[in-house]
Structures are given as structure tokens and as C-alpha cells.
Amino acid sequence: MAIIKDMQSKFGVALSYHRITAFNINYVSKKAVVCVASYLSKEARANRHAPLEEIDIEVPESDFSLFAESNPIAQGYLWLKDNVVGFDDSLDDFDVVEGTAHAPSETKNPQ
């Protein structure tokens, strides 16, 4: 899953494809951090380009319970859209993008 929304990076580059790449939950201290990677486009992600920006967003302790007993990644997308400026009114992308660009394979001559 990912979020599709045109947003400006800190360098002024328009990024439109955002996905959670990591989620850190500390149940003892009740802290959660969402790592969001942003790409130029969905096609850039599909072609295995590196994200142009990665940010860690700390979830307030008051929202920790939302993540404690749910799928943290799915909840993370919902939380981002409800709580982080810029992610409101975004579209969900449910496609699984594993990358469509592959290195050319070498064919061996069977002889």
C-alpha cells in the first residue's frame, strides 16, 4: 500500500508516491515512529529508484494505543492521513509494487 498525493520535498521537488518503509514500536516506553519514503512517482518506485526523501515521524504517546493492538502499517497509513499536514485528502494505492525493471538476464548457451 502507499499514499498518492502531490507534495513538495524539503528541496522543492514535487513528490507524489509515499510509502511506509519502516515502523518502530517500543511497547515499554509507548513510543512509535513511522518512516515514510517519498518518490517522484509510482513509476519511479516500480522501476526501483531510490526514494528522494525519507522522514521519520514520531507518533504522540496519546495515539500509541491505536498501534498497540492493530496492524501497525495499515494503522500508520490511516494515522498519517488524519494527523500529518499534507497527507489529508490523499488517495490510497493498494497495488503491490515490487518493481518492474529487472536487470537483463544472461542466457547461457546449452552447448
URSULVEN-V213845 format. One record per residue. N is the residue number from 1. RES is the residue in three letters. SS is DSSP state (A for helix, B for strand, O for the rest). Layout:
# URSULVEN-V213845
n res ss
N RES SS
N RES SS
This chain:
# URSULVEN-V213845
n res ss
1 MET O
2 ALA B
3 ILE B
4 ILE B
5 LYS B
6 ASP B
7 MET B
8 GLN B
9 SER O
10 LYS O
11 PHE O
12 GLY O
13 VAL O
14 ALA B
15 LEU B
16 SER B
17 TYR B
18 HIS B
19 ARG B
20 ILE B
21 THR B
22 ALA B
23 PHE B
24 ASN B
25 ILE B
26 ASN B
27 TYR O
28 VAL O
29 SER O
30 LYS O
31 LYS B
32 ALA B
33 VAL B
34 VAL B
35 CYS B
36 VAL B
37 ALA B
38 SER B
39 TYR B
40 LEU O
41 SER O
42 LYS A
43 GLU A
44 ALA A
45 ARG A
46 ALA A
47 ASN O
48 ARG O
49 HIS O
50 ALA O
51 PRO O
52 LEU O
53 GLU B
54 GLU B
55 ILE B
56 ASP B
57 ILE B
58 GLU B
59 VAL B
60 PRO O
61 GLU A
62 SER A
63 ASP A
64 PHE A
65 SER A
66 LEU A
67 PHE A
68 ALA A
69 GLU O
70 SER O
71 ASN O
72 PRO A
73 ILE A
74 ALA A
75 GLN A
76 GLY A
77 TYR A
78 LEU A
79 TRP A
80 LEU A
81 LYS A
82 ASP A
83 ASN A
84 VAL O
85 VAL O
86 GLY O
87 PHE O
88 ASP O
89 ASP O
90 SER O
91 LEU B
92 ASP B
93 ASP B
94 PHE O
95 ASP O
96 VAL O
97 VAL O
98 GLU O
99 GLY O
100 THR O
101 ALA O
102 HIS O
103 ALA O
104 PRO O
105 SER O
106 GLU O
107 THR O
108 LYS O
109 ASN O
110 PRO O
111 GLN O
